[in-house]
Amino acid sequence: MHKPLLCPSQLLHTDLTGKIFIVTGGNSGIGLETVAQLAQQGAHVVLACRRHIDGDQAKSRIMVHQPRGVIEVAILDLADLKSVKDFAGHFLAKHSHLHGLVNNAGVMNVPYGKTKDGFETQIGVNHLGHYLLTELLLPCLKASAPSRVVILSSCYHDRAVGREGTIDLEDLHFERRKYDGWEAYAQSKLANLLHAKELAKRVSGSNVVVTSVHPGWVRTNLIRNSAPLWVQDLLLRPILRLAGMLEPKEGAQTTLYALLAPEVASHNGKYFSQTGFYRTKEASKGGWPLNSPNPHAHDDQVAKNLDQLSRRLVGLSS
Ligand SMILES: NC(=O)c1ccc[n+]([C@@H]2O[C@H](COP(=O)([O-])OP(=O)(O)OC[C@H]3O[C@@H](n4cnc5c(N)ncnc54)[C@H](OP(=O)(O)O)[C@@H]3O)[C@@H](O)[C@H]2O)c1
């Protein structure tokens, strides 16, 4: 078991007063800890989530610690492009700046299903919804530069429970191949990494830094479609901890580092990884940044083709 990488303490004490961030999936797990830390440092954080009640509850939990910043709950359903457009529209009507966008929300190994717009759920929520969100907010991120986009990927972009991470651009939605929940998750997480890589190229020179991250193996609700939460959170918790499972606060470290560390600016488009489960021992130690052992993560042509396909699918003219 490798030691988790920790964000240097001085970064977590930097004053973020006057800075505005959006964290998707901010009501739970790694997203909630990310919102809490940014608010603690004085930032204005938009906690984006599917339901007001969940956002309000998450906000109340954070407010107990009397953060210096402001938390604004806003509704975003990444499985519905209209909701993404509405969210971005409301944000832009209210705010003239955005210093950091954290594309954190995600689902894992869900049964086969489709988003409102007909995309396979995992590629739709994890990648395509975030793709549109990022494009709609990009002019504001550019106008607010220096600014950052952090995209939550996973070590499962390499291999997820035995399935190698690949992208099938001819059949992104599993219409011609048999659906496998882990294969679809791995595909979506590889898409996250390639999204960061290609977007960084597109925004080069604008002082917008884009990275993807693996947060570690973290005790959150993400596992709920693969195992009962009580098994992870109660029954096996001490054993899983010994096996390397991190608490959500530890899971937020890589995101916070990618968002706040000055040296990340010289790694535009790179992948930052907490300790993980990779095909090589070396990669499993993690690295800020880490050279992914998956050859598909280095395929510039696939990254470019995915970018163009994503653009078309979310209805943006090229
Ligand atoms: N936990 C890990 O070990 C691990 C490892 C590698 C990568 N990651 C990545 O880390 C990110 C955060 O996950 P987590 O572990 O913190 O899991 P989590 O506690 O389940 O949080 C996921 C968040 O995504 C939100 N979400 C799901 N579907 C959505 C939709 N259609 N629209 C908007 N929001 C939606 C969830 O909202 P609801 O509460 O409404 O469902 C929740 O807020 C994910 O991208 C995941 O792939 C996690």
PDBQT file of the ligand as one rigid body, heavy atoms in Angstrom, charges set to zero:
ROOT
HETATM    1  N1  LIG A 401     -14.597   7.403  -5.025  1.00  0.00    +0.000 N 
HETATM    2  C1  LIG A 401     -13.608   6.896  -5.740  1.00  0.00    +0.000 C 
HETATM    3  O1  LIG A 401     -12.937   5.926  -5.329  1.00  0.00    +0.000 OA
HETATM    4  C2  LIG A 401     -13.241   7.507  -7.066  1.00  0.00    +0.000 A 
HETATM    5  C3  LIG A 401     -12.147   6.978  -7.757  1.00  0.00    +0.000 A 
HETATM    6  C4  LIG A 401     -11.799   7.524  -8.989  1.00  0.00    +0.000 A 
HETATM    7  C5  LIG A 401     -12.541   8.560  -9.517  1.00  0.00    +0.000 A 
HETATM    8  N2  LIG A 401     -13.605   9.052  -8.833  1.00  0.00    +0.000 N 
HETATM    9  C6  LIG A 401     -14.376  10.159  -9.447  1.00  0.00    +0.000 C 
HETATM   10  O2  LIG A 401     -14.607  11.160  -8.493  1.00  0.00    +0.000 OA
HETATM   11  C7  LIG A 401     -15.783  11.903  -8.849  1.00  0.00    +0.000 C 
HETATM   12  C8  LIG A 401     -16.608  12.160  -7.603  1.00  0.00    +0.000 C 
HETATM   13  O3  LIG A 401     -17.179  10.939  -7.165  1.00  0.00    +0.000 OA
HETATM   14  P1  LIG A 401     -17.349  10.531  -5.631  1.00  0.00    +0.000 P 
HETATM   15  O4  LIG A 401     -16.444   9.402  -5.402  1.00  0.00    +0.000 OA
HETATM   16  O5  LIG A 401     -17.280  11.703  -4.764  1.00  0.00    +0.000 OA
HETATM   17  O6  LIG A 401     -18.828   9.907  -5.685  1.00  0.00    +0.000 OA
HETATM   18  P2  LIG A 401     -20.212  10.375  -5.097  1.00  0.00    +0.000 P 
HETATM   19  O7  LIG A 401     -20.141  10.614  -3.639  1.00  0.00    +0.000 OA
HETATM   20  O8  LIG A 401     -21.209   9.374  -5.595  1.00  0.00    +0.000 OA
HETATM   21  O9  LIG A 401     -20.445  11.769  -5.821  1.00  0.00    +0.000 OA
HETATM   22  C9  LIG A 401     -20.818  11.830  -7.161  1.00  0.00    +0.000 C 
HETATM   23  C10 LIG A 401     -21.559  13.113  -7.392  1.00  0.00    +0.000 C 
HETATM   24  O10 LIG A 401     -21.980  13.171  -8.771  1.00  0.00    +0.000 OA
HETATM   25  C11 LIG A 401     -23.335  13.572  -8.782  1.00  0.00    +0.000 C 
HETATM   26  N3  LIG A 401     -24.058  13.161  -9.988  1.00  0.00    +0.000 N 
HETATM   27  C12 LIG A 401     -24.333  11.911 -10.424  1.00  0.00    +0.000 A 
HETATM   28  N4  LIG A 401     -25.092  11.977 -11.525  1.00  0.00    +0.000 NA
HETATM   29  C13 LIG A 401     -25.297  13.285 -11.800  1.00  0.00    +0.000 A 
HETATM   30  C14 LIG A 401     -26.030  13.990 -12.793  1.00  0.00    +0.000 A 
HETATM   31  N5  LIG A 401     -26.733  13.370 -13.732  1.00  0.00    +0.000 N 
HETATM   32  N6  LIG A 401     -25.992  15.331 -12.763  1.00  0.00    +0.000 NA
HETATM   33  C15 LIG A 401     -25.328  16.002 -11.803  1.00  0.00    +0.000 A 
HETATM   34  N7  LIG A 401     -24.653  15.392 -10.811  1.00  0.00    +0.000 NA
HETATM   35  C16 LIG A 401     -24.652  14.051 -10.820  1.00  0.00    +0.000 A 
HETATM   36  C17 LIG A 401     -23.926  12.896  -7.550  1.00  0.00    +0.000 C 
HETATM   37  O11 LIG A 401     -25.182  13.450  -7.247  1.00  0.00    +0.000 OA
HETATM   38  P3  LIG A 401     -26.286  12.623  -6.406  1.00  0.00    +0.000 P 
HETATM   39  O12 LIG A 401     -25.848  12.712  -4.982  1.00  0.00    +0.000 OA
HETATM   40  O13 LIG A 401     -27.533  13.364  -6.712  1.00  0.00    +0.000 OA
HETATM   41  O14 LIG A 401     -26.278  11.227  -6.923  1.00  0.00    +0.000 OA
HETATM   42  C18 LIG A 401     -22.839  13.227  -6.550  1.00  0.00    +0.000 C 
HETATM   43  O15 LIG A 401     -22.983  14.538  -6.090  1.00  0.00    +0.000 OA
HETATM   44  C19 LIG A 401     -16.469  11.094  -9.938  1.00  0.00    +0.000 C 
HETATM   45  O16 LIG A 401     -16.246  11.712 -11.184  1.00  0.00    +0.000 OA
HETATM   46  C20 LIG A 401     -15.768   9.752  -9.902  1.00  0.00    +0.000 C 
HETATM   47  O17 LIG A 401     -15.747   9.101 -11.157  1.00  0.00    +0.000 OA
HETATM   48  C21 LIG A 401     -13.967   8.556  -7.610  1.00  0.00    +0.000 A 
ENDROOT
TORSDOF 0
